Amino acid sequence: MVVRNLIPNQVLDEANSAFDAEAISSNRFIYRQATANPERHIFTQHGFMLNSILNPQSLNPRYFSKFRQSAEKILTHQFMQKLLNIIFSEQGKCVQGMYFHGNPATWAHQDTYYLDSEHIGTMVGAWIATEDITLDAW
């Protein structure tokens, strides 16, 4: 299912600004999606962060308060919650969050191999684009 404009642009813009101000310039160790280990940024030749952030909603608020708050706003936004309630007839639960900046060139896979509910195949994932990306983007 594709739901366009579910999260208001202002909320997405705040997240991108907070990422630029606090996260991308940081040299701190941050837990990463691919390894689940704390690591410093790895950048592509074009300057994009390659090692995606695991659970931005759980980042240390001492160093990443605005970025963490903006991630929480996106993941818990009332429109997202309303949609999940329509689909499941209950409130959604965030199991894991990820923030991608660059393309990690992930191999073809099904997310259920890595993360699923107690009843295999019943978890839903949401991919939220925080900005428009062109097909030829680096």
Disulfide bonds with the S-S distance in Angstrom:
none
